[in-house]
Amino acid sequence: MRAFPILTAAAMALALSGCLGLGGKVPPTLFNLTPAHAVAAGTSASGKLSDAIIVLDPETDRRLGVQRVPVQIDDSNVAYLKSALWVERPARLMRALLAETLRAKGNRLVFEGVDTEASGRMRLYGRLVDMGYDARSQSVVVRFDAVRETPGGVVTTKRFENIVPGISDKPALVGPALNQAANAVADQVADWIG
């Protein structure tokens, strides 16, 4: 009878360690996007909800739908960067970067995801076409097809892109270059939104 609680506790601990990834191998490098323009602590924003911007997760293909960093080998072959992962899916990271950049550079309320009812407000969404490393040109590429939908139903699209050339395939160089390129795209989008 005394062995049963001990075995149960051991089994639960083993199952929990699988959920938490306590025994999993973490890569030496985890990439994140940090905004070049951020709202200072204590800054407040106010305005009409009808003037707010809602930033939604961009769509991606399966190559970008994971936390691995894609490497374009040639026109039809993709690999993944060794020893590095994103801390979150690239679409979620890009959404957060776009929202923070819009907050810092604009003067409107900015919501992420489906924080509030979307009708009657400007929406920013689109497709994250690329956010990875191109082995052919030894560069990082961030490419975003943005869609701006205004409350009146007018839809405008525009492609934004930034390429940082001359980067070797080392995670210590690729990570900062991806952050630089993503921030450049976020800045372009913020200027386009106004």
Secondary structure, 3 states (H helix, E strand, C coil): CCHHHHHHHHHHHHHHHHHHCCCCCCCCEEECCCCCCCCCCCCCCCCCHHHCEEECCCECCHHHCCCEEEEECCCCCEEEEEEEEECCCHHHHHHHHHHHHHHHHCCCCEEECCCCCCCCCEEEEEEEEEEEEECCCCEEEEEEEEEEECCCCCEEEEEEEEEEECCCCCHHHHHHHHHHHHHHHHHHHHHHHC
